[in-house]
Amino acid sequence: MGDLSRPTTESVERSLDSTLDSVDHAEDLAVGLARRAGFDEEDLIKIGLAVRESMVNAVVHGNRYNTNKKVRFSAGMSGNRFTVRVADEGEGFDHANLPDPLKAENLLRTSGRGIFLIRSFMDDFQARHLEPAGTEVTLVKIAVSK
């Protein structure tokens, strides 16, 4: 871990198109911010993958590539907490009752592991329904001195 002795309060906010290019852009923004905050390479990889999975879920499953719908993205470091929020304008989903990707019948599926991976890579994961439509996920990575 880099120098975490000084408080960092840098953040970014974007309204992104529902495209896979936006997935790359959000990942780049988050990893750059986390790098400047002092996260090590292992954590940067985890943050990048978690942001990528969140953005793919928003673009593909939430907004369904709809060019009229946007993905709201924000990332920020405050104290020792790196927080990312991704919000889509889709119909939403029941995040509490997702199939277990480790069950035998799900192992060979081509999708269904994103939230499992996000939860594995980040220290906290929350999802909430938005009104009138959409889902917002919040990802948190805690910076610890090594």
C-alpha atoms as a printed R data frame, in Angstrom:
    type eleno elety resid chain resno       x       y       z
1   ATOM     1    CA   MET     A     1   0.000   0.000   0.000
2   ATOM     2    CA   GLY     A     2   1.192   3.452  -0.771
3   ATOM     3    CA   ASP     A     3   1.184   6.458   1.518
4   ATOM     4    CA   LEU     A     4  -2.107   6.312   3.379
5   ATOM     5    CA   SER     A     5  -1.041   8.646   6.167
6   ATOM     6    CA   ARG     A     6  -2.588  11.652   4.443
7   ATOM     7    CA   PRO     A     7  -6.368  11.895   3.988
8   ATOM     8    CA   THR     A     8  -7.431  11.793   0.360
9   ATOM     9    CA   THR     A     9 -10.735  13.222  -0.836
10  ATOM    10    CA   GLU     A    10 -10.622  12.977  -4.619
11  ATOM    11    CA   SER     A    11 -13.736  11.933  -6.528
12  ATOM    12    CA   VAL     A    12 -15.203  11.681 -10.035
13  ATOM    13    CA   GLU     A    13 -18.791  11.596 -11.299
14  ATOM    14    CA   ARG     A    14 -19.951  10.803 -14.812
15  ATOM    15    CA   SER     A    15 -23.123  10.147 -16.747
16  ATOM    16    CA   LEU     A    16 -22.149   7.422 -19.202
17  ATOM    17    CA   ASP     A    17 -23.780   5.957 -22.291
18  ATOM    18    CA   SER     A    18 -25.081   2.389 -22.198
19  ATOM    19    CA   THR     A    19 -22.152   1.011 -24.223
20  ATOM    20    CA   LEU     A    20 -19.251  -1.312 -23.601
21  ATOM    21    CA   ASP     A    21 -16.905   1.645 -24.230
22  ATOM    22    CA   SER     A    22 -18.384   3.177 -21.072
23  ATOM    23    CA   VAL     A    23 -17.435   0.011 -19.171
24  ATOM    24    CA   ASP     A    24 -13.784   0.542 -20.122
25  ATOM    25    CA   HIS     A    25 -13.973   4.261 -19.318
26  ATOM    26    CA   ALA     A    26 -15.426   3.675 -15.842
27  ATOM    27    CA   GLU     A    27 -12.833   1.015 -15.058
28  ATOM    28    CA   ASP     A    28 -10.022   3.354 -16.135
29  ATOM    29    CA   LEU     A    29 -11.415   6.194 -14.017
30  ATOM    30    CA   ALA     A    30 -11.791   4.026 -10.911
31  ATOM    31    CA   VAL     A    31  -8.396   2.345 -11.177
32  ATOM    32    CA   GLY     A    32  -6.646   5.679 -11.796
33  ATOM    33    CA   LEU     A    33  -8.293   7.210  -8.762
34  ATOM    34    CA   ALA     A    34  -7.482   4.163  -6.604
35  ATOM    35    CA   ARG     A    35  -3.865   4.221  -7.809
36  ATOM    36    CA   ARG     A    36  -3.512   7.886  -6.848
37  ATOM    37    CA   ALA     A    37  -5.020   7.021  -3.447
38  ATOM    38    CA   GLY     A    38  -2.203   4.519  -2.861
39  ATOM    39    CA   PHE     A    39  -3.781   1.088  -3.426
40  ATOM    40    CA   ASP     A    40  -1.347  -1.672  -4.370
41  ATOM    41    CA   GLU     A    41  -1.456  -3.622  -7.651
42  ATOM    42    CA   GLU     A    42  -3.451  -6.545  -6.217
43  ATOM    43    CA   ASP     A    43  -6.174  -4.203  -4.931
44  ATOM    44    CA   LEU     A    44  -6.155  -2.234  -8.190
45  ATOM    45    CA   ILE     A    45  -6.894  -5.446 -10.108
46  ATOM    46    CA   LYS     A    46  -9.730  -6.314  -7.713
47  ATOM    47    CA   ILE     A    47 -11.217  -2.815  -7.923
48  ATOM    48    CA   GLY     A    48 -10.954  -2.820 -11.716
49  ATOM    49    CA   LEU     A    49 -12.676  -6.178 -12.062
50  ATOM    50    CA   ALA     A    50 -15.436  -5.240  -9.612
51  ATOM    51    CA   VAL     A    51 -16.110  -1.961 -11.430
52  ATOM    52    CA   ARG     A    52 -16.083  -3.759 -14.793
53  ATOM    53    CA   GLU     A    53 -18.618  -6.335 -13.573
54  ATOM    54    CA   SER     A    54 -20.845  -3.610 -12.105
55  ATOM    55    CA   MET     A    55 -20.765  -1.582 -15.294
56  ATOM    56    CA   VAL     A    56 -21.443  -4.605 -17.517
57  ATOM    57    CA   ASN     A    57 -24.445  -5.439 -15.334
58  ATOM    58    CA   ALA     A    58 -25.726  -1.861 -15.656
59  ATOM    59    CA   VAL     A    59 -25.189  -1.585 -19.425
60  ATOM    60    CA   VAL     A    60 -26.183  -5.109 -20.486
61  ATOM    61    CA   HIS     A    61 -28.716  -6.322 -17.921
62  ATOM    62    CA   GLY     A    62 -30.028  -3.023 -16.543
63  ATOM    63    CA   ASN     A    63 -30.216  -0.637 -19.474
64  ATOM    64    CA   ARG     A    64 -30.049  -3.379 -22.129
65  ATOM    65    CA   TYR     A    65 -27.817  -1.178 -24.336
66  ATOM    66    CA   ASN     A    66 -30.686   1.327 -24.634
67  ATOM    67    CA   THR     A    67 -29.184   4.520 -26.079
68  ATOM    68    CA   ASN     A    68 -31.833   6.590 -24.272
69  ATOM    69    CA   LYS     A    69 -30.708   5.336 -20.863
70  ATOM    70    CA   LYS     A    70 -27.604   6.423 -18.978
71  ATOM    71    CA   VAL     A    71 -25.395   4.853 -16.327
72  ATOM    72    CA   ARG     A    72 -24.481   7.156 -13.433
73  ATOM    73    CA   PHE     A    73 -20.969   6.412 -12.208
74  ATOM    74    CA   SER     A    74 -19.103   7.889  -9.271
75  ATOM    75    CA   ALA     A    75 -15.935   6.939  -7.459
76  ATOM    76    CA   GLY     A    76 -14.220   8.607  -4.572
77  ATOM    77    CA   MET     A    77 -11.687   8.201  -1.829
78  ATOM    78    CA   SER     A    78 -12.540   9.628   1.555
79  ATOM    79    CA   GLY     A    79 -10.290   8.779   4.468
80  ATOM    80    CA   ASN     A    80  -9.542   5.071   4.079
81  ATOM    81    CA   ARG     A    81 -12.738   4.250   2.102
82  ATOM    82    CA   PHE     A    82 -12.750   3.944  -1.678
83  ATOM    83    CA   THR     A    83 -16.390   3.993  -2.774
84  ATOM    84    CA   VAL     A    84 -17.821   3.335  -6.229
85  ATOM    85    CA   ARG     A    85 -21.477   3.779  -7.175
86  ATOM    86    CA   VAL     A    86 -23.004   2.534 -10.412
87  ATOM    87    CA   ALA     A    87 -26.674   3.224 -11.180
88  ATOM    88    CA   ASP     A    88 -28.690   2.157 -14.200
89  ATOM    89    CA   GLU     A    89 -32.185   3.063 -15.392
90  ATOM    90    CA   GLY     A    90 -33.395  -0.504 -15.960
91  ATOM    91    CA   GLU     A    91 -36.238  -2.530 -14.502
92  ATOM    92    CA   GLY     A    92 -34.195  -3.726 -11.531
93  ATOM    93    CA   PHE     A    93 -33.593  -7.208 -10.186
94  ATOM    94    CA   ASP     A    94 -33.934  -9.165  -6.960
95  ATOM    95    CA   HIS     A    95 -30.310  -9.109  -5.789
96  ATOM    96    CA   ALA     A    96 -31.176 -11.079  -2.634
97  ATOM    97    CA   ASN     A    97 -32.292 -14.159  -4.592
98  ATOM    98    CA   LEU     A    98 -29.631 -14.637  -7.236
99  ATOM    99    CA   PRO     A    99 -28.688 -18.219  -8.151
100 ATOM   100    CA   ASP     A   100 -25.546 -19.573  -6.474
101 ATOM   101    CA   PRO     A   101 -22.843 -19.577  -9.189
102 ATOM   102    CA   LEU     A   102 -20.982 -22.364  -7.354
103 ATOM   103    CA   LYS     A   103 -23.821 -24.892  -7.599
104 ATOM   104    CA   ALA     A   104 -23.187 -27.687 -10.098
105 ATOM   105    CA   GLU     A   105 -26.074 -26.672 -12.371
106 ATOM   106    CA   ASN     A   106 -24.670 -23.124 -12.677
107 ATOM   107    CA   LEU     A   107 -20.952 -23.836 -13.153
108 ATOM   108    CA   LEU     A   108 -21.055 -23.956 -16.948
109 ATOM   109    CA   ARG     A   109 -23.391 -20.998 -17.439
110 ATOM   110    CA   THR     A   110 -21.895 -18.137 -19.428
111 ATOM   111    CA   SER     A   111 -23.171 -15.509 -16.982
112 ATOM   112    CA   GLY     A   112 -24.250 -15.182 -13.382
113 ATOM   113    CA   ARG     A   113 -20.943 -14.694 -11.576
114 ATOM   114    CA   GLY     A   114 -20.630 -10.901 -11.591
115 ATOM   115    CA   ILE     A   115 -22.079 -10.098  -8.185
116 ATOM   116    CA   PHE     A   116 -20.325 -13.108  -6.656
117 ATOM   117    CA   LEU     A   117 -17.001 -11.734  -7.962
118 ATOM   118    CA   ILE     A   118 -17.776  -8.187  -6.833
119 ATOM   119    CA   ARG     A   119 -18.542  -9.416  -3.312
120 ATOM   120    CA   SER     A   120 -15.308 -11.425  -3.328
121 ATOM   121    CA   PHE     A   121 -13.112  -8.522  -4.467
122 ATOM   122    CA   MET     A   122 -14.581  -5.669  -2.437
123 ATOM   123    CA   ASP     A   123 -14.993  -5.177   1.316
124 ATOM   124    CA   ASP     A   124 -18.648  -4.159   1.054
125 ATOM   125    CA   PHE     A   125 -21.363  -4.483  -1.581
126 ATOM   126    CA   GLN     A   126 -24.845  -2.982  -1.408
127 ATOM   127    CA   ALA     A   127 -27.609  -2.886  -4.008
128 ATOM   128    CA   ARG     A   128 -30.805  -0.900  -3.883
129 ATOM   129    CA   HIS     A   129 -33.773  -0.256  -6.125
130 ATOM   130    CA   LEU     A   130 -34.213   3.277  -7.406
131 ATOM   131    CA   GLU     A   131 -37.506   5.057  -8.011
132 ATOM   132    CA   PRO     A   132 -39.074   5.144 -10.500
133 ATOM   133    CA   ALA     A   133 -36.719   2.576 -12.065
134 ATOM   134    CA   GLY     A   134 -33.180   1.319 -11.861
135 ATOM   135    CA   THR     A   135 -30.672  -0.221  -9.543
136 ATOM   136    CA   GLU     A   136 -27.729   1.368  -7.755
137 ATOM   137    CA   VAL     A   137 -24.838  -0.688  -6.474
138 ATOM   138    CA   THR     A   138 -22.292   0.620  -4.004
139 ATOM   139    CA   LEU     A   139 -18.851  -0.973  -3.758
140 ATOM   140    CA   VAL     A   140 -16.374  -0.193  -0.981
141 ATOM   141    CA   LYS     A   141 -12.697  -1.088  -0.668
142 ATOM   142    CA   ILE     A   142 -10.985  -0.218   2.600
143 ATOM   143    CA   ALA     A   143  -7.386   0.967   2.329
144 ATOM   144    CA   VAL     A   144  -5.086  -0.618   4.885
145 ATOM   145    CA   SER     A   145  -1.390   0.067   5.361
146 ATOM   146    CA   LYS     A   146   0.784  -2.919   4.547
